[in-house]
Amino acid sequence: MSREELLNRFTKAFEAKLQFKTEFRGETTYTIAASDLRLVAKFCRDELSFDYLIDITSIDNFGEEPRFEIVYHLYSMSDSIHLRFKLKVPEETGAVDTVSDIWPTANWHEREAYDMMGIKFNRHPDLRRILMWEGYPYFPLRKDFPLEGLPSEMPDIAFTKVTPMEGGPFVTVPSTATSKDREPRARPPEL
Amino acid sequence: MPETRPTAYDSKIEGNVIFTRFDAALNWVRKNSLWPMPMGLACCAIELMATAASRFDIARFGAEVMRFSPRQCDVMIVAGTVTYKMALAVKRIYEQMPEPKWVIAMGACASTGGMYRSYATLQGIDQLIPVDVYISGCPPRPEALLAGLMKLQEKISYERSFRNQKPELAERLEEVLG
């Protein structure tokens, strides 16, 4: 199946449900409603040969409504085609359906999204933290979580302290200038 | 007429007897057989492995016996980034090592947290366990680790080992011997 053919079948099947389409460097992204996720996911795997879920990423649009956004990166091994679809999750519900029964790899990706961003996945078989420890009280990749961290204490398991920033964060500058100009330095964001 | 009396208890080692302080002998034994606990947590562990391999050959300093059981170790080489999730595990392993024990913080991360100024990284292993030698570098070259090991050997050679290990016996001996 060619890329055009595949996208045509996709848009035909979900004509009314696709909210937004973007093209960037030959890759297509659709925005869908959270309630249609499982329908779209099943169709993509069974009818459109998207047998590989590359990644699930989450975005915190802090200050906007709805606050969270989840992006599903699909790839078709047989046709070598990328497809991306994303959906918005408001903070009040803070949950979407799992796709871990459709692509088993989603199991850990969803656990990571839960661990770092605090988004829950309905009917996930084992929704535990994956990087931080069970009992860590924060979701560290949220925009309202400070870079230097917050203190926490779990006796005999782990603790965290606030990191001294010493004028940082220290960031590099992407450019072709000399390494002296590019090296990591405290660069406060220009207001 | 001068008279000769044999003083050695064994004629075979006559002439090879050395008089020294007990501490000096003990330290000499200790510092030349430091069995490391390789606490490899990140890229520094690769340099640690290179140090143990043939080109740099940590065996020249008697520290080639990497033990993966803390109960047989003398020096813990913390090589890499210590995350908060790993921190108490490192401490527990350190506590399982028998006395006397030493710690080398290898590289920027183990010494200070390095470039990881974030919520997830312990800012230096010395916040949890006492460190004897810090090695700079990101990661340090094997030569730097060997230099650190030699610094530790130097430190051990000046320790008051007997008094540290048996304080009561040392006091009683001092009383008896005046």
Interface residues (C-beta under 8 A of the other chain):
Chain A: L131 M132 W133 Y138 P140 F145 P146 L147 E148 G149 L150 D156 I157 A158 F159 T160 K161 T163 P164 M165 E166 G168 P169 F170 P184
Chain B: Y84 K85 A87 L88 G113 M115 R117 S118 Y119 A120 T121 Q123 Q127
